[in-house]
Amino acid sequence: MLQMFATSGFAAGEPSNLDEARKLLDAGRAEQSAALIEQDLLNFAGDADYDYLLGLALYQAGQVGQALFAFERVLMVDPGNVDARLKAAQISVERGNLAYASELLTPLSARRLSDKQQHQVSQIRLKITAAASAEPIAMHGYVLGGIGWDDNVTSGPNQTELIIPALNPFGPTTTALGNATRAHDLVGMLEAGLSARKVVNENTWLTGDGNIRQGISRSRGDVTESFANLNLGALKRNGREFFGATLLAQNYLVGAKTYRSALGGRLHWMHSFNDSSWLTSYFQQLTFDYPGNAIDNATRSIFGVTHEFTTANDTQVLQYGIYGGREIAEDKTKPHFSFHILGASLGGSMAIGADLSLYAGIAYESQRHDAVDALYLYTRNDSSRSVGITADYRLNDRWHMLPQFSRTHNASNTALYDYTRNAFMLQFRWEFDNAKN
């Protein structure tokens, strides 16, 4: 339809009744003015002067949707028309479309405007900020529970005994692994999470999310994992560019005791190519503290890039990325605890029907240590490969059923860390979104 209107504007001649329509509009008779102008709609829609006057008449007559349509036709043929852009932005604010209003105003920052136009821009921006800050905090939460099977809850090697050179300097004597030996078990989990976003103005948001997870193991409670995460940040938009900073915190427990706590932050930049394609780069740094084993304390720094895009009908999403960095041990007498990190991931989702979606992902990460391992007397190198598949079946607006399978293989030249782990879990998820309630 837009194309039809745009091309129809090349009709020969001039509208004969614009002067009379202007007089009616000046006299406050907007409805009669709009009706008079619309008599030539099929012949002159797409002509900037015609559409601008039509937009003014429709707006004053209370037909704001049709008025916006007319001003947008002006911008299609004359993107530099400041007055039409201002009118379209004003209507968008009144209709609650703050992001579109802000987008319409963005090109004007590089234009030389009259005092009247500059005042209008300022007034519209004030309205955008006031409307945005008045919006309630958007919250999304969930509760997740599941039960399944894990064939290696300890992430241990298949062998019950290993040859560890530093522990057996006089010959190939084996060392028993005890509780670290590979073990399978019936497992379960409970998790709850909440994310929130508060609009500061049309281009700035405060964000926060957190979750807690408790693992369950039928017979190996000593290796049961649980954690709590909290992330607080801010996001700023400048056109199609987004800039964010986030504070990250985690407490990770094994067997009901804190195994590791982490504190750090992330800076990220995202570029939106269009509404269905985004490029994100980030820098993240975390400091790890091990209360029961201080020699493991370390700082990890990671830089990464990801690209995500959706298909035209939004039924498929694909994401891939790479990252790299370093983990450096705080104890300088343990250089073999430090390592380089390099990783890559590929994942996506596909809607099978109205209520069923499939998610799949693969990931690779290598860790190349800096020095000879104190136990094995050579430099440790690991490469981890993992794959996961999840089906999401929507039972109703709040409940989802998610069968999930994952497989991880950590290939290491150090036998103690060479293992494979397979897990299956049937999960049920309940969620809410206050924007939908």
VORO-383463 format. One record per residue (C-alpha): residue in three letters; y, x, z. Coordinates in steps of 0.05 Angstrom, whole numbers, padded with zeros to 5 digits, always signed. Layout:
AlaYXZ ...
//
This chain:
Met+00000+00000+00000 Leu+00048+00057+00017 Gln+00035+00088-00051 Met+00048+00022-00086 Phe+00115+00014-00051 Ala+00134+00086-00065 Thr+00121+00082-00139 Ser+00153+00013-00147 Gly+00219+00043-00127 Phe+00226+00073-00196 Ala+00241+00005-00226 Ala+00303+00006-00269 Gly+00369-00022-00245 Glu+00401-00033-00178 Pro+00390-00088-00126 Ser+00445-00140-00140 Asn+00452-00169-00070 Leu+00459-00108-00024 Asp+00534-00116-00014 Glu+00525-00189+00006 Ala+00467-00169+00053 Arg+00512-00117+00087 Lys+00565-00169+00099 Leu+00514-00216+00130 Leu+00488-00159+00174 Asp+00559-00140+00196 Ala+00571-00213+00213 Gly+00510-00213+00259 Arg+00467-00256+00213 Ala+00408-00206+00210 Glu+00354-00257+00192 Gln+00392-00282+00132 Ser+00408-00211+00111 Ala+00335-00190+00115 Ala+00312-00252+00076 Leu+00363-00237+00022 Ile+00342-00164+00016 Glu+00268-00180+00015 Gln+00277-00220-00049 Asp+00277-00153-00087 Leu+00221-00121-00045 Leu+00170-00114-00101 Asn+00221-00081-00148 Phe+00258-00035-00101 Ala+00212-00017-00042 Gly+00212+00059-00043 Asp+00286+00065-00058 Ala+00316+00101+00002 Asp+00382+00061+00005 Tyr+00347-00005-00004 Asp+00293+00009+00049 Tyr+00344+00036+00099 Leu+00386-00027+00096 Leu+00323-00070+00098 Gly+00301-00032+00160 Leu+00367-00044+00195 Ala+00365-00118+00179 Leu+00293-00127+00201 Tyr+00305-00088+00266 Gln+00365-00130+00285 Ala+00325-00192+00268 Gly+00272-00171+00318 Gln+00219-00153+00266 Val+00210-00082+00293 Gly+00142-00068+00263 Gln+00166-00084+00192 Ala+00230-00046+00206 Leu+00191+00017+00224 Phe+00151+00009+00160 Ala+00215+00007+00120 Phe+00244+00069+00154 Glu+00179+00106+00143 Arg+00184+00090+00068 Val+00253+00122+00069 Leu+00224+00186+00100 Met+00169+00187+00048 Val+00219+00196-00009 Asp+00275+00230+00032 Pro+00246+00268+00093 Gly+00316+00296+00107 Asn+00346+00227+00120 Val+00369+00237+00192 Asp+00390+00165+00206 Ala+00324+00136+00182 Arg+00287+00188+00224 Leu+00327+00169+00286 Lys+00315+00095+00276 Ala+00240+00106+00267 Ala+00239+00149+00331 Gln+00278+00096+00369 Ile+00230+00041+00349 Ser+00170+00085+00366 Val+00196+00096+00436 Glu+00206+00021+00445 Arg+00135+00009+00422 Gly+00107+00061+00470 Asn+00086+00112+00417 Leu+00120+00171+00452 Ala+00081+00226+00416 Tyr+00100+00199+00347 Ala+00173+00192+00369 Ser+00174+00264+00392 Glu+00141+00286+00326 Leu+00196+00250+00287 Leu+00250+00286+00326 Thr+00220+00356+00320 Pro+00249+00373+00250 Leu+00319+00355+00274 Ser+00321+00415+00321 Ala+00334+00459+00260 Arg+00386+00412+00229 Arg+00461+00411+00236 Leu+00476+00342+00262 Ser+00540+00302+00272 Asp+00564+00290+00343 Lys+00540+00218+00337 Gln+00471+00238+00313 Gln+00465+00292+00366 His+00482+00240+00419 Gln+00428+00193+00391 Val+00377+00249+00393 Ser+00394+00263+00466 Gln+00390+00189+00484 Ile+00322+00181+00451 Arg+00295+00244+00485 Leu+00319+00218+00552 Lys+00282+00152+00539 Ile+00219+00190+00519 Thr+00222+00232+00582 Ala+00234+00171+00626 Ala+00178+00131+00594 Ala+00130+00190+00597 Ser+00143+00206+00670 Ala+00134+00133+00689 Glu+00064+00132+00662 Pro+00010+00131+00717 Ile-00036+00189+00728 Ala-00093+00184+00678 Met-00160+00194+00712 His-00232+00199+00687 Gly-00290+00207+00734 Tyr-00366+00206+00733 Val-00428+00208+00776 Leu-00490+00241+00746 Gly-00561+00243+00772 Gly-00627+00267+00742 Ile-00698+00288+00753 Gly-00741+00335+00712 Trp-00784+00397+00707 Asp-00765+00471+00707 Asp-00818+00523+00690 Asn-00778+00581+00720 Val-00733+00560+00778 Thr-00727+00632+00801 Ser-00708+00661+00732 Gly-00762+00712+00747 Pro-00807+00753+00700 Asn-00877+00730+00686 Gln-00909+00787+00724 Thr-00920+00784+00798 Glu-00915+00860+00803 Leu-00871+00910+00766 Ile-00865+00985+00760 Ile-00796+01005+00786 Pro-00787+01080+00777 Ala-00737+01092+00833 Leu-00782+01058+00883 Asn-00844+01096+00859 Pro-00821+01167+00842 Phe-00891+01197+00847 Gly-00927+01154+00797 Pro-00934+01086+00763 Thr-00945+01046+00827 Thr-00928+00973+00822 Thr-00881+00935+00869 Ala-00895+00863+00888 Leu-00839+00814+00871 Gly-00855+00764+00925 Asn-00809+00703+00922 Ala-00774+00730+00859 Thr-00837+00717+00817 Arg-00832+00664+00763 Ala-00845+00595+00793 His-00845+00524+00765 Asp-00824+00463+00803 Leu-00803+00390+00800 Val-00727+00390+00802 Gly-00669+00342+00807 Met-00593+00342+00812 Leu-00534+00301+00835 Glu-00464+00314+00808 Ala-00396+00281+00812 Gly-00332+00299+00777 Leu-00260+00277+00768 Ser-00206+00297+00718 Ala-00133+00277+00720 Arg-00072+00285+00677 Lys+00001+00271+00695 Val+00055+00266+00642 Val+00118+00305+00660 Asn+00153+00290+00594 Glu+00132+00278+00522 Asn+00113+00351+00514 Thr+00089+00373+00583 Trp+00028+00353+00625 Leu-00001+00373+00691 Thr-00077+00375+00691 Gly-00132+00380+00741 Asp-00207+00372+00745 Gly-00262+00386+00794 Asn-00336+00373+00804 Ile-00391+00385+00854 Arg-00464+00392+00839 Gln-00525+00395+00884 Gly-00591+00418+00856 Ile-00657+00393+00884 Ser-00724+00430+00883 Arg-00787+00399+00910 Ser-00818+00463+00938 Arg-00769+00520+00926 Gly-00708+00502+00967 Asp-00693+00576+00976 Val-00670+00581+00903 Thr-00637+00513+00898 Glu-00569+00520+00865 Ser-00505+00481+00880 Phe-00431+00492+00865 Ala-00361+00465+00871 Asn-00308+00476+00817 Leu-00233+00463+00820 Asn-00184+00475+00762 Leu-00109+00462+00764 Gly-00063+00474+00706 Ala-00005+00456+00661 Leu-00001+00444+00586 Lys+00061+00449+00541 Arg+00067+00425+00469 Asn+00114+00453+00416 Gly+00101+00416+00351 Arg+00029+00430+00333 Glu+00024+00487+00383 Phe-00002+00477+00454 Phe+00004+00528+00510 Gly-00033+00523+00576 Ala-00046+00559+00642 Thr-00100+00541+00691 Leu-00120+00565+00761 Leu-00196+00569+00768 Ala-00237+00568+00832 Gln-00312+00562+00845 Asn-00359+00565+00904 Tyr-00432+00578+00883 Leu-00489+00569+00933 Val-00562+00588+00930 Gly-00608+00560+00983 Ala-00550+00525+01020 Lys-00513+00592+01030 Thr-00453+00617+00992 Tyr-00479+00667+00942 Arg-00414+00678+00904 Ser-00343+00653+00903 Ala-00296+00662+00845 Leu-00221+00657+00837 Gly-00179+00670+00775 Gly-00141+00639+00718 Arg-00140+00624+00644 Leu-00084+00626+00592 His-00097+00590+00527 Trp-00062+00573+00462 Met-00085+00517+00415 His-00062+00504+00344 Ser-00074+00436+00314 Phe-00084+00442+00239 Asn-00087+00367+00235 Asp-00114+00309+00276 Ser-00186+00332+00265 Ser-00183+00408+00269 Trp-00163+00454+00326 Leu-00163+00529+00337 Thr-00161+00554+00409 Ser-00155+00624+00436 Tyr-00158+00641+00510 Phe-00156+00698+00560 Gln-00193+00688+00626 Gln-00199+00732+00687 Leu-00243+00719+00748 Thr-00253+00758+00812 Phe-00324+00750+00841 Asp-00336+00758+00915 Tyr-00408+00761+00943 Pro-00404+00749+01019 Gly-00475+00773+01031 Asn-00475+00832+00984 Ala-00406+00864+00976 Ile-00430+00918+00928 Asp-00435+00864+00875 Asn-00361+00846+00879 Ala-00330+00850+00810 Thr-00274+00828+00763 Arg-00290+00796+00696 Ser-00241+00792+00638 Ile-00257+00752+00575 Phe-00219+00738+00510 Gly-00246+00685+00463 Val-00231+00642+00402 Thr-00261+00574+00385 His-00253+00526+00327 Glu-00269+00453+00332 Phe-00266+00399+00279 Thr-00289+00329+00266 Thr-00312+00294+00203 Ala-00267+00244+00168 Asn-00302+00184+00201 Asp-00305+00218+00270 Thr-00381+00211+00273 Gln-00393+00287+00275 Val-00361+00342+00316 Leu-00374+00416+00306 Gln-00350+00474+00349 Tyr-00362+00549+00343 Gly-00332+00609+00377 Ile-00337+00682+00397 Tyr-00316+00719+00459 Gly-00318+00788+00490 Gly-00296+00825+00551 Arg-00314+00867+00611 Glu-00341+00859+00681 Ile-00320+00917+00725 Ala-00352+00931+00793 Glu-00304+00941+00850 Asp-00350+00993+00881 Lys-00334+01055+00840 Thr-00398+01088+00864 Lys-00438+01035+00826 Pro-00417+01044+00753 His-00483+01015+00729 Phe-00461+00948+00756 Ser-00405+00946+00704 Phe-00418+00922+00633 His-00388+00899+00567 Ile-00397+00827+00545 Leu-00402+00799+00475 Gly-00421+00727+00459 Ala-00421+00671+00408 Ser-00436+00597+00409 Leu-00446+00540+00360 Gly-00452+00467+00378 Gly-00440+00398+00355 Ser-00452+00324+00363 Met-00471+00268+00315 Ala-00468+00193+00324 Ile-00534+00162+00304 Gly-00511+00091+00316 Ala-00462+00051+00357 Asp-00497+00070+00422 Leu-00534+00134+00408 Ser-00508+00205+00398 Leu-00543+00272+00394 Tyr-00515+00338+00421 Ala-00542+00407+00405 Gly-00519+00477+00418 Ile-00541+00549+00414 Ala-00510+00609+00449 Tyr-00519+00684+00449 Glu-00492+00736+00498 Ser-00504+00810+00504 Gln-00489+00854+00565 Arg-00488+00929+00556 His-00482+00966+00621 Asp-00439+01027+00630 Ala-00487+01075+00665 Val-00559+01090+00683 Asp-00591+01037+00727 Ala-00606+01063+00796 Leu-00674+01029+00799 Tyr-00700+01041+00728 Leu-00666+01107+00713 Tyr-00640+01086+00645 Thr-00582+01044+00620 Arg-00594+00969+00624 Asn-00581+00925+00563 Asp-00592+00849+00562 Ser-00586+00797+00508 Ser-00590+00723+00526 Arg-00607+00668+00477 Ser-00604+00595+00496 Val-00611+00528+00462 Gly-00599+00458+00488 Ile-00609+00388+00460 Thr-00585+00323+00492 Ala-00589+00251+00470 Asp-00536+00204+00497 Tyr-00555+00131+00497 Arg-00500+00084+00520 Leu-00531+00029+00562 Asn-00464-00007+00572 Asp-00391+00010+00580 Arg-00403+00052+00642 Trp-00476+00074+00642 His-00509+00126+00598 Met-00580+00153+00595 Leu-00586+00226+00575 Pro-00653+00261+00564 Gln-00641+00336+00559 Phe-00680+00398+00541 Ser-00657+00470+00548 Arg-00690+00537+00535 Thr-00663+00606+00555 His-00692+00674+00540 Asn-00661+00735+00570 Ala-00688+00797+00534 Ser-00676+00859+00575 Asn-00700+00931+00572 Thr-00705+00925+00647 Ala-00769+00886+00662 Leu-00741+00854+00725 Tyr-00690+00816+00685 Asp-00732+00797+00625 Tyr-00750+00724+00630 Thr-00756+00656+00595 Arg-00737+00590+00625 Asn-00751+00520+00598 Ala-00726+00456+00631 Phe-00727+00382+00616 Met-00687+00330+00654 Leu-00675+00255+00648 Gln-00605+00240+00671 Phe-00565+00177+00683 Arg-00489+00179+00682 Trp-00438+00128+00709 Glu-00366+00138+00689 Phe-00298+00106+00694 Asp-00230+00115+00661 Asn-00169+00081+00691 Ala-00136+00078+00623 Lys-00193+00031+00601 Asn-00195-00011+00663 
//
